[in-house]
Amino acid sequence: MKNFCLPIFIMFALTGCDTPHSSGITSSSAVGGEFDTMQQCKNSLDKTAQKYNVSYTVDFDERDYFSGKIVKDGIQSDLLVACDKKSDYFSATFEIPD
């Protein structure tokens, strides 16, 4: 199993247009990690959501790709949670709300 390390890095660009449904919740950082299985990656997202007292909705749940949007204080944001297969491991991304 790969090291369970959630490095923090600065997100260089958050693109997209504000829509009437946009929450205004922003992020300047994200956590990520590398996992052997999709289930380990999803478990990491769940633990991270608990740590930051947020939840997330699911947009896609496929064999090699999982993604959703952060929900903070009952409001869905445009912030991303994802697990994506990269060759022989799964990469996690979790944008942390400000």
VEXDREN-2710 file (C-alpha; in Angstrom, 1 decimal):
% VEXDREN-2710
k/r/px/py/pz
1/MET/0.0/0.0/0.0
2/LYS/1.3/3.4/-0.8
3/ASN/1.9/5.9/2.0
4/PHE/-1.2/7.5/3.3
5/CYS/0.0/11.1/2.9
6/LEU/-2.3/14.0/2.1
7/PRO/0.0/16.7/0.7
8/ILE/-1.4/20.2/0.7
9/PHE/-0.9/22.2/-2.4
10/ILE/-2.1/25.6/-3.7
11/MET/-4.6/25.4/-6.5
12/PHE/-3.3/27.6/-9.3
13/ALA/-6.6/28.3/-11.0
14/LEU/-10.2/27.7/-10.3
15/THR/-12.0/28.3/-13.6
16/GLY/-15.7/28.6/-14.4
17/CYS/-18.4/31.1/-14.5
18/ASP/-20.7/32.1/-11.7
19/THR/-24.2/31.0/-12.2
20/PRO/-27.4/31.8/-10.3
21/HIS/-26.8/28.4/-8.6
22/SER/-23.3/29.2/-7.5
23/SER/-22.8/29.2/-3.8
24/GLY/-19.9/31.6/-3.5
25/ILE/-17.9/29.1/-1.4
26/THR/-14.3/29.2/-2.6
27/SER/-11.2/27.3/-2.1
28/SER/-7.5/28.2/-2.2
29/SER/-6.1/24.7/-1.4
30/ALA/-6.8/21.0/-1.8
31/VAL/-5.7/17.7/-0.3
32/GLY/-4.8/14.6/-2.3
33/GLY/-3.2/11.3/-2.1
34/GLU/-2.5/8.0/-3.9
35/PHE/-4.3/4.8/-3.2
36/ASP/-4.2/1.2/-4.4
37/THR/-8.0/0.8/-4.9
38/MET/-11.0/3.0/-5.7
39/GLN/-12.5/2.1/-2.3
40/GLN/-9.5/3.3/-0.4
41/CYS/-9.6/6.5/-2.4
42/LYS/-13.3/7.0/-1.6
43/ASN/-12.7/6.3/2.1
44/SER/-10.1/9.0/2.1
45/LEU/-12.6/11.5/0.7
46/ASP/-15.1/10.5/3.4
47/LYS/-12.5/11.0/6.2
48/THR/-11.5/14.3/4.7
49/ALA/-15.1/15.5/4.5
50/GLN/-15.5/14.6/8.2
51/LYS/-12.3/16.4/9.1
52/TYR/-13.5/19.7/7.5
53/ASN/-17.1/19.2/8.6
54/VAL/-18.5/19.2/5.1
55/SER/-20.2/16.6/2.9
56/TYR/-20.4/16.0/-0.8
57/THR/-22.8/15.1/-3.5
58/VAL/-21.9/12.5/-6.2
59/ASP/-21.8/13.5/-9.8
60/PHE/-20.1/10.5/-11.4
61/ASP/-19.4/7.1/-9.9
62/GLU/-17.7/4.9/-12.5
63/ARG/-15.1/2.1/-12.3
64/ASP/-12.1/4.3/-12.8
65/TYR/-13.5/7.8/-12.0
66/PHE/-15.5/9.2/-9.1
67/SER/-16.4/12.9/-8.6
68/GLY/-18.7/15.1/-6.7
69/LYS/-19.2/18.6/-5.3
70/ILE/-18.6/19.9/-1.7
71/VAL/-21.6/20.8/0.4
72/LYS/-21.0/23.2/3.2
73/ASP/-23.7/24.4/5.6
74/GLY/-26.3/22.7/3.4
75/ILE/-25.2/24.6/0.3
76/GLN/-23.7/22.8/-2.7
77/SER/-20.6/24.5/-4.0
78/ASP/-18.6/24.2/-7.2
79/LEU/-15.6/22.7/-5.3
80/LEU/-14.5/19.3/-6.5
81/VAL/-13.9/15.9/-4.8
82/ALA/-12.6/13.2/-7.1
83/CYS/-10.8/9.9/-7.4
84/ASP/-9.2/9.2/-10.7
85/LYS/-7.3/6.1/-11.9
86/LYS/-3.7/7.0/-12.9
87/SER/-2.0/3.9/-14.5
88/ASP/-1.6/1.6/-11.4
89/TYR/-3.0/3.8/-8.6
90/PHE/-6.0/6.0/-7.8
91/SER/-5.4/9.8/-7.2
92/ALA/-7.7/11.7/-4.8
93/THR/-8.5/15.4/-4.9
94/PHE/-10.5/17.3/-2.3
95/GLU/-10.8/21.1/-2.5
96/ILE/-11.0/22.6/1.0
97/PRO/-13.6/25.3/1.4
98/ASP/-12.3/28.6/2.8
END
